Amino acid sequence: MASAIDTLDFTVEELSSSDHSLTIYALSTCAFCKRAIDFLKDQDISFRYIYLDKIDPQLKVRVKSELKQKYDNIPVFPVLVIDDQRALSGFNENRWRSEIGIA
């Protein structure tokens, strides 16, 4: 069976910097999610994102389960996945800067 994550239709922001493959899982009603997306745009960093509250509820359950399984415990949105290897939960600008190498 295909991964639920692989079936998602992400919005892609092709900006000038792409040192890492970045994916944001967000909620459209989440203020921190909006700040996180705006932060990456302001830094001119390419990324892709999806609002999980805008997809089919059954698919959302499968995606959240896959995220929890792959990255241990992901309790808070937004979730930033870096190079499909590690995930940060919640938006903390200093931590995001450090993890993706922004001065």
C-alpha positions in Angstrom: 0.0 0.0 0.0 1.3 3.4 -0.9 2.3 5.9 1.8 -0.5 8.4 2.6 2.2 11.1 2.5 3.2 10.2 -1.0 -0.4 10.8 -2.2 -0.6 14.4 -0.9 -0.8 17.4 -3.2 1.7 19.8 -1.7 1.9 23.5 -2.5 5.5 24.3 -3.7 7.2 27.6 -3.0 10.2 27.7 -5.4 12.4 30.4 -4.0 16.1 31.0 -4.5 17.6 29.0 -1.7 17.3 25.2 -1.5 20.1 23.8 0.6 17.6 21.4 2.2 14.4 19.7 1.2 11.9 21.2 3.5 8.3 20.2 4.0 5.8 21.8 6.3 2.7 20.1 7.6 0.4 22.8 8.9 -3.2 23.8 9.8 -4.8 26.7 7.9 -6.2 28.1 11.2 -2.8 27.9 13.0 -1.1 31.3 13.6 2.2 29.7 14.3 1.9 27.7 11.0 1.3 31.0 9.1 4.3 32.6 10.8 6.5 29.6 9.9 5.5 29.7 6.2 6.0 33.5 6.1 9.4 33.0 7.8 10.7 30.7 5.1 9.3 32.9 2.4 10.9 36.0 4.0 14.2 34.1 4.0 13.8 33.2 0.3 14.0 29.5 1.1 12.3 26.9 -1.1 9.9 24.5 0.6 6.6 22.7 0.1 3.6 22.7 2.5 0.2 21.3 3.0 -2.7 22.3 5.3 -3.8 19.0 6.8 -7.2 20.4 7.9 -8.0 20.9 4.1 -7.6 17.3 3.1 -9.9 14.3 3.5 -10.3 13.5 7.2 -9.4 9.8 6.7 -6.3 10.7 4.8 -5.4 13.2 7.5 -5.5 10.5 10.1 -3.2 8.3 8.0 -0.8 11.1 7.4 -0.6 12.0 11.1 0.0 8.4 11.9 2.8 8.1 9.4 4.4 11.2 10.7 4.3 10.0 14.3 5.7 6.6 13.2 8.5 8.0 11.2 9.5 10.9 13.4 8.5 9.5 16.8 6.2 11.9 18.5 5.0 15.0 16.6 2.5 16.7 19.0 2.4 20.3 17.8 1.9 22.1 14.4 3.6 23.2 12.3 5.8 20.2 11.7 9.0 20.9 9.6 10.5 17.9 8.0 14.2 18.5 6.9 15.6 16.3 4.1 13.0 13.6 5.0 15.3 12.7 7.9 14.3 14.7 10.9 11.3 16.7 12.1 10.8 19.8 14.2 7.6 20.3 16.0 6.2 23.8 16.5 7.7 27.0 15.2 10.7 28.4 17.1 12.5 30.8 14.8 15.9 30.4 16.5 15.7 26.6 16.4 14.6 26.6 12.7 17.4 28.9 11.8 19.9 26.6 13.5 18.5 23.4 12.0 18.4 24.7 8.4 21.6 26.8 8.6 20.3 30.3 8.4 22.6 33.0 10.0 
